Amino acid sequence: MAGNPKFLIVERNGTELGLQEEYVPEAVDITFDDTDVDFTASELQTATKEAANSASLALQLPIYTILLQYNGTVSGGTFIGYDSLIDGLSTPIVIPIKSEFRAFTFSNSRSNADYTLRFRKNSSTATPFFTISKTNTQFFNQDGISEIFNAGDTIFIEYGDDGTNASDAVIVLSLRAVE
């Protein structure tokens, strides 16, 4: 049987330091600081555990979307719901789990549509928690919204006619489950 294995030791810059019969990796302090996921650690073991916990929490709190569509020309005062065949006023969008409404995308088949969208929580007559108006707009993304909904809460989306009506509209709501 041959002797003990030998390890070629090479620095990061590629400089070969030679062969050694024994090689024991040496732990080095590495600072982790990721404010996006809210953890900090000065040791690799702690950072690994915190990253695993953060990943586990992220898996428990999914981001999900709800698709809404309206076939045909949208009239002012229409409440947009799951489908143009289901009246959005009498059948609002129901939130399945406690969630934060974070963003949405709007698209329609007319590039010159002028409209206002009013988002209301739990009542078609409540003060809107978010309102946006667009001129000559076919498509846009809107983020930066932060409205918390409990399971069973509802969203009413009222379309306001400000000129040329949208047609064949689609709205995709983006929500994130919260604890």
Secondary structure, 3 states (H helix, E strand, C coil): CCCCCCEEEECCCCCEEEEECCCCCCCCCCCEEECCCCEEECCHHHHHHHHHHHHHHHHHCCEEEEEEEEEEECCCCEEECCECCECCCCCCEECCCCEEEEEEEEECCCCCCCEEEEEEECCCCCCCCEEEEECCCCEEEECCCCEEECCCCEEEEEEEECCCCCEEEEEEEEEEECC
